[in-house]
Amino acid sequence: MPNQRRTKRQQRARVLRLTRQVHRYTGILLFVFFFIMAVSGIALGWKKNAGELIMPSTQKGSKIEGTSWLAIDSLSFLATQALLEERGVLSEIDRIDVRPSKNVMKFLFTDRQLEVQLDPNNGAVLSVGRRHSDWIEQVHDGSIVDDAFGLPNGLFKVFYNTVMGVALVLFTVTGFWLWYGPKRMRRG
């Protein structure tokens, strides 16, 4: 009987050593990626609460009863013109973010993450600014590598997020075992 206990204890000690090694070496291997993901995640979490440091605040357009919004091609022209006048940049529109509850349209441009916010009722320029949140998000999810190297279908992004997700699960399990394993061994 005492021999069986010793063998069981030795097995548990071996599992604990192996767990510690997996935890340690995976942490060493992925340290830089976890650091990048953590810092960019913090920045993204703060993007709407950091003043206009990370991204421009969403403005509010006018509430004019009984009017309809200007045509999208007119608003697109006004946004492009505002960007040229304010920043001296002529860029193509990448996407348009419409916020009906705030009566605002955000025109996001392909160059340098620039944004112009317009009042869709009258075309008034509400804001011209830079959206750092877009490139921070690309760093966070790894798509910046896909863009830099022209990789198709978000290949690196999928690989990176899979590795980081599996590593997080692995760290959770091994970390728990590194805490619980010694307690279990002491109990016998």
Backbone as CSV, one residue per row, in Angstrom:
resi,resn,N_x,N_y,N_z,CA_x,CA_y,CA_z,C_x,C_y,C_z
1,MET,0.814,-1.215,0.000,0.000,0.000,0.000,0.852,1.272,0.000
2,PRO,1.868,1.385,0.894,2.700,2.577,0.870,3.444,2.728,-0.462
3,ASN,3.775,1.604,-1.080,4.462,1.632,-2.363,3.569,2.220,-3.452
4,GLN,2.276,1.885,-3.400,1.320,2.429,-4.368,1.171,3.944,-4.193
5,ARG,1.143,4.385,-2.939,1.048,5.827,-2.672,2.251,6.567,-3.215
6,ARG,3.432,5.977,-2.995,4.652,6.609,-3.472,4.639,6.689,-5.006
7,THR,4.199,5.630,-5.662,4.129,5.602,-7.121,3.128,6.635,-7.625
8,LYS,1.982,6.718,-6.965,0.969,7.708,-7.348,1.503,9.119,-7.151
9,ARG,2.200,9.321,-6.051,2.783,10.628,-5.761,3.848,10.984,-6.797
10,GLN,4.645,10.023,-7.183,5.680,10.246,-8.196,5.046,10.584,-9.549
11,GLN,3.956,9.910,-9.871,3.254,10.208,-11.127,2.710,11.632,-11.115
12,ARG,2.114,12.026,-10.008,1.591,13.381,-9.892,2.708,14.418,-9.988
13,ALA,3.851,14.121,-9.364,5.000,15.030,-9.424,5.505,15.149,-10.861
14,ARG,5.514,14.029,-11.587,5.939,14.050,-12.994,4.996,14.900,-13.839
15,VAL,3.689,14.730,-13.622,2.690,15.515,-14.358,2.848,16.999,-14.025
16,LEU,3.099,17.299,-12.772,3.290,18.684,-12.353,4.535,19.293,-13.007
17,ARG,5.650,18.535,-13.064,6.868,19.021,-13.725,6.622,19.255,-15.212
18,LEU,5.937,18.316,-15.849,5.630,18.446,-17.278,4.734,19.669,-17.517
19,THR,3.735,19.844,-16.659,2.841,20.990,-16.767,3.618,22.293,-16.634
20,ARG,4.536,22.334,-15.681,5.349,23.539,-15.467,6.198,23.833,-16.704
21,GLN,6.774,22.792,-17.303,7.602,22.980,-18.502,6.765,23.481,-19.678
22,VAL,5.598,22.871,-19.887,4.714,23.312,-20.974,4.333,24.777,-20.764
23,HIS,3.953,25.118,-19.545,3.554,26.482,-19.212,4.718,27.451,-19.457
24,ARG,5.896,27.104,-18.970,7.071,27.965,-19.078,7.492,28.162,-20.535
25,TYR,7.663,27.089,-21.271,8.195,27.201,-22.636,7.178,27.787,-23.610
26,THR,5.917,27.514,-23.412,4.900,28.140,-24.255,4.872,29.644,-23.972
27,GLY,5.011,30.009,-22.713,5.052,31.426,-22.342,6.248,32.132,-22.940
28,ILE,7.407,31.481,-22.902,8.615,32.077,-23.484,8.442,32.234,-24.987
29,LEU,7.916,31.202,-25.640,7.749,31.203,-27.086,6.765,32.278,-27.558
30,LEU,5.690,32.480,-26.814,4.629,33.381,-27.260,4.614,34.729,-26.525
31,PHE,5.641,35.011,-25.731,5.670,36.229,-24.922,5.408,37.491,-25.748
32,VAL,6.123,37.671,-26.847,6.001,38.887,-27.655,4.578,39.025,-28.190
33,PHE,4.001,37.905,-28.660,2.646,37.969,-29.213,1.608,38.285,-28.138
34,PHE,1.768,37.707,-26.950,0.847,38.031,-25.857,0.985,39.491,-25.453
35,PHE,2.207,40.001,-25.438,2.434,41.400,-25.083,1.753,42.322,-26.088
36,ILE,1.952,42.040,-27.379,1.333,42.852,-28.436,-0.186,42.795,-28.331
37,MET,-0.725,41.594,-28.146,-2.177,41.434,-28.076,-2.739,42.131,-26.832
38,ALA,-2.016,42.045,-25.726,-2.493,42.671,-24.487,-2.488,44.197,-24.589
39,VAL,-1.391,44.773,-25.066,-1.286,46.231,-25.159,-2.304,46.784,-26.157
40,SER,-2.414,46.133,-27.318,-3.386,46.612,-28.314,-4.817,46.402,-27.810
41,GLY,-5.061,45.341,-27.059,-6.387,45.104,-26.486,-6.760,46.175,-25.462
42,ILE,-5.790,46.583,-24.662,-6.030,47.667,-23.695,-6.376,48.950,-24.441
43,ALA,-5.611,49.251,-25.481,-5.865,50.469,-26.269,-7.255,50.422,-26.900
44,LEU,-7.644,49.270,-27.431,-8.978,49.155,-28.032,-10.080,49.274,-26.983
45,GLY,-9.823,48.765,-25.802,-10.799,48.892,-24.723,-11.013,50.336,-24.301
46,TRP,-9.987,51.150,-24.466,-10.041,52.557,-24.069,-10.399,53.492,-25.214
47,LYS,-10.581,52.986,-26.434,-10.687,53.860,-27.604,-11.769,54.933,-27.498
48,LYS,-12.877,54.635,-26.868,-13.943,55.637,-26.759,-13.842,56.459,-25.481
49,ASN,-12.875,56.129,-24.620,-12.735,56.824,-23.347,-11.388,57.528,-23.217
50,ALA,-10.698,57.702,-24.326,-9.372,58.326,-24.298,-9.393,59.681,-24.990
51,GLY,-10.493,60.384,-24.839,-10.622,61.654,-25.549,-10.618,61.371,-27.038
52,GLU,-9.849,62.113,-27.771,-9.748,61.863,-29.211,-8.361,61.344,-29.562
53,LEU,-7.684,60.778,-28.586,-6.338,60.260,-28.789,-6.328,59.046,-29.722
54,ILE,-7.281,58.148,-29.572,-7.306,56.915,-30.363,-8.257,57.024,-31.544
55,MET,-9.379,57.649,-31.344,-10.321,57.868,-32.449,-11.197,59.074,-32.149
56,PRO,-11.641,59.761,-33.212,-12.498,60.933,-32.988,-13.825,60.548,-32.332
57,SER,-14.289,61.390,-31.466,-15.602,61.157,-30.846,-16.688,61.277,-31.908
58,THR,-17.744,60.501,-31.757,-18.867,60.597,-32.689,-19.657,61.859,-32.369
59,GLN,-19.782,62.718,-33.367,-20.510,63.972,-33.215,-22.009,63.736,-33.409
60,LYS,-22.788,64.749,-33.141,-24.236,64.670,-33.375,-24.622,65.696,-34.432
61,GLY,-25.408,65.217,-35.405,-25.909,66.111,-36.442,-27.177,66.806,-35.985
62,SER,-27.684,67.664,-36.847,-28.888,68.420,-36.521,-30.134,67.549,-36.660
63,LYS,-31.100,67.827,-35.823,-32.402,67.141,-35.914,-33.372,68.118,-36.538
64,ILE,-33.528,67.974,-37.827,-34.438,68.863,-38.543,-35.663,68.052,-38.924
65,GLU,-36.797,68.409,-38.349,-38.042,67.686,-38.617,-38.483,67.849,-40.063
66,GLY,-38.942,66.762,-40.647,-39.539,66.806,-41.976,-38.543,66.915,-43.122
67,THR,-37.254,66.802,-42.834,-36.285,66.843,-43.938,-35.712,65.454,-44.155
68,SER,-35.210,65.255,-45.328,-34.551,63.985,-45.609,-33.068,64.257,-45.810
69,TRP,-32.296,63.211,-45.716,-30.854,63.348,-45.865,-30.493,63.655,-47.309
70,LEU,-29.359,64.304,-47.466,-28.828,64.579,-48.799,-28.437,63.251,-49.466
71,ALA,-28.324,63.263,-50.776,-27.950,62.062,-51.520,-26.530,61.632,-51.141
72,ILE,-26.299,60.326,-51.166,-25.011,59.776,-50.752,-23.861,60.283,-51.626
73,ASP,-24.104,60.471,-52.925,-23.025,60.969,-53.790,-22.660,62.420,-53.442
74,SER,-23.651,63.206,-53.051,-23.366,64.589,-52.620,-22.586,64.593,-51.314
75,LEU,-22.997,63.757,-50.378,-22.302,63.676,-49.088,-20.880,63.146,-49.277
76,SER,-20.709,62.180,-50.171,-19.366,61.641,-50.460,-18.459,62.732,-51.015
77,PHE,-18.986,63.525,-51.915,-18.213,64.638,-52.481,-17.836,65.634,-51.387
78,LEU,-18.795,65.985,-50.523,-18.529,66.944,-49.446,-17.480,66.415,-48.469
79,ALA,-17.547,65.120,-48.172,-16.563,64.514,-47.261,-15.172,64.533,-47.875
80,THR,-15.069,64.169,-49.156,-13.781,64.175,-49.850,-13.216,65.590,-49.923
81,GLN,-14.087,66.558,-50.184,-13.680,67.967,-50.251,-13.202,68.461,-48.881
82,ALA,-13.905,68.084,-47.825,-13.521,68.494,-46.469,-12.153,67.929,-46.105
83,LEU,-11.898,66.686,-46.496,-10.605,66.056,-46.212,-9.479,66.786,-46.956
84,LEU,-9.740,67.134,-48.184,-8.744,67.852,-48.984,-8.462,69.233,-48.383
85,GLU,-9.500,69.944,-47.983,-9.318,71.280,-47.411,-8.643,71.237,-46.041
86,GLU,-9.046,70.295,-45.197,-8.558,70.228,-43.818,-7.164,69.612,-43.708
87,ARG,-6.924,68.532,-44.468,-5.673,67.786,-44.329,-4.783,67.822,-45.572
88,GLY,-5.307,68.380,-46.662,-4.522,68.417,-47.893,-4.344,67.048,-48.522
89,VAL,-5.266,66.142,-48.245,-5.171,64.773,-48.739,-6.376,64.469,-49.613
90,LEU,-6.102,63.856,-50.745,-7.165,63.381,-51.617,-7.123,61.862,-51.553
91,SER,-8.177,61.251,-51.048,-8.184,59.819,-50.828,-9.516,59.214,-51.228
92,GLU,-9.490,57.925,-51.459,-10.696,57.193,-51.826,-11.460,56.793,-50.559
93,ILE,-12.777,56.828,-50.637,-13.604,56.417,-49.502,-13.560,54.890,-49.397
94,ASP,-13.242,54.414,-48.192,-13.180,52.972,-47.941,-14.548,52.440,-47.529
95,ARG,-15.184,53.143,-46.591,-16.510,52.730,-46.121,-17.219,53.914,-45.485
96,ILE,-18.512,53.744,-45.298,-19.330,54.792,-44.693,-20.057,54.179,-43.503
97,ASP,-19.916,54.803,-42.360,-20.557,54.359,-41.129,-21.726,55.312,-40.873
98,VAL,-22.937,54.789,-40.889,-24.133,55.620,-40.730,-24.677,55.434,-39.319
99,ARG,-24.898,56.545,-38.623,-25.464,56.530,-37.271,-26.755,57.339,-37.261
100,PRO,-27.881,56.715,-37.628,-29.145,57.452,-37.694,-29.556,58.072,-36.361
101,SER,-29.262,57.391,-35.251,-29.675,57.916,-33.944,-28.946,59.214,-33.598
102,LYS,-27.790,59.451,-34.185,-27.027,60.674,-33.925,-27.029,61.615,-35.123
103,ASN,-27.752,61.245,-36.174,-27.788,62.052,-37.398,-26.379,62.398,-37.870
104,VAL,-25.559,61.363,-38.025,-24.188,61.572,-38.478,-23.777,60.447,-39.421
105,MET,-22.948,60.795,-40.400,-22.341,59.818,-41.295,-20.833,59.990,-41.190
106,LYS,-20.144,58.859,-40.962,-18.686,58.871,-40.899,-18.157,58.302,-42.204
107,PHE,-17.356,59.086,-42.883,-16.723,58.648,-44.123,-15.287,58.269,-43.776
108,LEU,-14.967,56.991,-43.962,-13.636,56.486,-43.629,-12.855,56.309,-44.926
109,PHE,-11.646,56.845,-44.954,-10.838,56.872,-46.167,-9.730,55.826,-46.123
110,THR,-9.270,55.412,-47.306,-8.258,54.356,-47.400,-6.892,54.819,-46.920
111,ASP,-6.550,56.072,-47.093,-5.227,56.571,-46.705,-5.194,57.036,-45.263
112,ARG,-4.224,56.538,-44.546,-3.893,57.013,-43.193,-5.037,57.010,-42.194
113,GLN,-5.987,56.123,-42.344,-7.099,55.983,-41.398,-7.789,57.313,-41.086
114,LEU,-8.022,58.091,-42.097,-8.671,59.389,-41.908,-10.194,59.244,-41.950
115,GLU,-10.867,60.140,-41.250,-12.321,60.089,-41.126,-12.884,61.503,-41.208
116,VAL,-14.017,61.620,-41.894,-14.768,62.873,-41.925,-16.188,62.548,-41.476
117,GLN,-16.699,63.320,-40.505,-18.074,63.147,-40.051,-18.910,64.305,-40.597
118,LEU,-20.036,63.939,-41.197,-20.932,64.941,-41.773,-22.327,64.828,-41.182
119,ASP,-23.006,65.954,-41.150,-24.437,65.977,-40.830,-25.155,65.638,-42.137
120,PRO,-25.864,64.516,-42.205,-26.491,64.115,-43.468,-27.687,64.982,-43.864
121,ASN,-28.181,65.792,-42.948,-29.309,66.675,-43.260,-28.892,67.843,-44.141
122,ASN,-27.698,68.396,-43.835,-27.293,69.599,-44.556,-25.862,69.538,-45.101
123,GLY,-25.146,68.436,-44.838,-23.783,68.277,-45.343,-22.732,69.025,-44.553
124,ALA,-23.091,69.560,-43.384,-22.121,70.299,-42.568,-21.037,69.352,-42.048
125,VAL,-19.796,69.830,-42.082,-18.671,69.044,-41.575,-18.680,69.130,-40.051
126,LEU,-18.761,67.996,-39.391,-18.792,67.947,-37.932,-17.413,67.654,-37.351
127,SER,-16.611,66.889,-38.101,-15.305,66.494,-37.590,-14.443,65.952,-38.728
128,VAL,-13.139,66.230,-38.641,-12.148,65.618,-39.523,-11.042,65.124,-38.602
129,GLY,-10.739,63.841,-38.654,-9.734,63.311,-37.739,-9.139,61.997,-38.198
130,ARG,-8.206,61.513,-37.406,-7.522,60.254,-37.685,-8.029,59.177,-36.724
131,ARG,-8.273,57.992,-37.279,-8.753,56.842,-36.503,-7.595,55.888,-36.239
132,HIS,-6.895,56.081,-35.150,-5.817,55.168,-34.796,-6.366,53.793,-34.421
133,SER,-7.608,53.742,-34.048,-8.210,52.468,-33.638,-8.182,51.432,-34.752
134,ASP,-8.228,51.861,-36.009,-8.236,50.908,-37.119,-6.915,50.149,-37.219
135,TRP,-5.784,50.855,-37.170,-4.513,50.136,-37.269,-4.207,49.385,-35.973
136,ILE,-4.662,49.894,-34.837,-4.469,49.168,-33.571,-5.231,47.843,-33.634
137,GLU,-6.436,47.866,-34.186,-7.216,46.637,-34.345,-6.516,45.663,-35.286
138,GLN,-5.911,46.176,-36.353,-5.176,45.309,-37.279,-3.962,44.670,-36.604
139,VAL,-3.285,45.406,-35.737,-2.170,44.843,-34.974,-2.707,43.783,-34.020
140,HIS,-3.801,44.098,-33.344,-4.384,43.199,-32.352,-4.789,41.858,-32.953
141,ASP,-5.445,41.879,-34.107,-5.936,40.617,-34.673,-4.988,39.987,-35.695
142,GLY,-3.848,40.644,-35.974,-2.859,40.075,-36.878,-3.095,40.350,-38.342
143,SER,-4.184,41.003,-38.695,-4.468,41.257,-40.112,-3.478,42.235,-40.735
144,ILE,-2.721,42.963,-39.916,-1.706,43.868,-40.449,-0.630,43.087,-41.210
145,VAL,-0.346,41.850,-40.778,0.627,40.998,-41.464,0.066,40.549,-42.813
146,ASP,-1.213,40.170,-42.827,-1.856,39.793,-44.097,-1.783,40.941,-45.095
147,ASP,-2.080,42.156,-44.634,-2.056,43.331,-45.507,-0.640,43.647,-45.980
148,ALA,0.333,43.551,-45.081,1.716,43.894,-45.419,2.311,42.928,-46.455
149,PHE,1.963,41.652,-46.340,2.536,40.643,-47.236,1.568,40.177,-48.319
150,GLY,0.364,40.761,-48.342,-0.611,40.400,-49.368,-1.095,38.958,-49.263
151,LEU,-1.201,38.444,-48.048,-1.652,37.057,-47.860,-3.158,36.964,-48.096
152,PRO,-3.596,35.920,-48.779,-5.022,35.803,-49.118,-5.868,35.300,-47.947
153,ASN,-7.137,35.667,-47.963,-8.154,35.136,-47.051,-7.828,35.271,-45.568
154,GLY,-7.068,36.276,-45.203,-6.749,36.460,-43.788,-5.992,35.278,-43.215
155,LEU,-5.112,34.686,-44.000,-4.395,33.467,-43.623,-3.644,33.611,-42.304
156,PHE,-2.841,34.676,-42.180,-2.083,34.872,-40.948,-3.011,35.182,-39.780
157,LYS,-4.030,36.006,-40.037,-4.979,36.383,-38.980,-5.629,35.146,-38.366
158,VAL,-6.065,34.224,-39.205,-6.712,33.002,-38.703,-5.699,32.160,-37.921
159,PHE,-4.500,31.994,-38.475,-3.458,31.218,-37.801,-3.106,31.838,-36.448
160,TYR,-2.844,33.145,-36.461,-2.444,33.884,-35.261,-3.505,33.786,-34.168
161,ASN,-4.758,34.036,-34.533,-5.821,33.999,-33.534,-6.081,32.591,-33.026
162,THR,-5.903,31.588,-33.873,-6.056,30.202,-33.428,-4.957,29.849,-32.432
163,VAL,-3.711,30.181,-32.771,-2.588,29.897,-31.870,-2.775,30.621,-30.542
164,MET,-3.145,31.895,-30.604,-3.297,32.665,-29.365,-4.470,32.161,-28.526
165,GLY,-5.560,31.769,-29.170,-6.709,31.227,-28.440,-6.374,29.896,-27.777
166,VAL,-5.724,29.004,-28.526,-5.327,27.700,-27.965,-4.328,27.907,-26.832
167,ALA,-3.384,28.843,-27.021,-2.393,29.128,-25.977,-3.063,29.662,-24.714
168,LEU,-4.064,30.498,-24.876,-4.768,31.025,-23.711,-5.482,29.912,-22.942
169,VAL,-6.102,29.000,-23.679,-6.738,27.840,-23.034,-5.672,26.998,-22.331
170,LEU,-4.548,26.756,-23.022,-3.458,25.968,-22.449,-2.919,26.621,-21.182
171,PHE,-2.712,27.951,-21.214,-2.227,28.653,-20.021,-3.237,28.594,-18.882
172,THR,-4.495,28.649,-19.205,-5.527,28.570,-18.174,-5.493,27.203,-17.496
173,VAL,-5.438,26.148,-18.297,-5.436,24.781,-17.753,-4.143,24.510,-16.987
174,THR,-2.991,24.819,-17.604,-1.724,24.538,-16.914,-1.550,25.442,-15.692
175,GLY,-1.990,26.684,-15.780,-1.907,27.578,-14.624,-2.746,27.074,-13.465
176,PHE,-3.957,26.597,-13.789,-4.800,26.021,-12.739,-4.110,24.819,-12.111
177,TRP,-3.545,23.967,-12.962,-2.912,22.759,-12.434,-1.677,23.104,-11.609
178,LEU,-0.938,24.131,-12.004,0.224,24.538,-11.212,-0.187,25.072,-9.842
179,TRP,-1.387,25.581,-9.747,-1.912,26.036,-8.451,-2.504,24.858,-7.659
180,TYR,-3.300,24.048,-8.352,-4.039,22.985,-7.672,-3.186,21.721,-7.427
181,GLY,-2.302,21.392,-8.358,-1.515,20.164,-8.261,-0.766,19.999,-6.947
182,PRO,-0.013,21.010,-6.510,0.695,20.880,-5.234,-0.252,20.697,-4.047
183,LYS,-1.398,21.349,-4.076,-2.372,21.188,-2.990,-2.851,19.734,-2.937
184,ARG,-3.093,19.185,-4.104,-3.560,17.792,-4.189,-2.475,16.826,-3.706
185,MET,-1.230,17.115,-4.058,-0.130,16.248,-3.625,0.024,16.284,-2.112
186,ARG,-0.156,17.429,-1.495,-0.008,17.549,-0.034,-1.079,16.745,0.698
187,ARG,-2.272,16.676,0.087,-3.366,15.919,0.711,-3.112,14.428,0.653
188,GLY,-2.300,14.009,-0.320,-1.982,12.579,-0.390,-2.660,11.948,-1.463
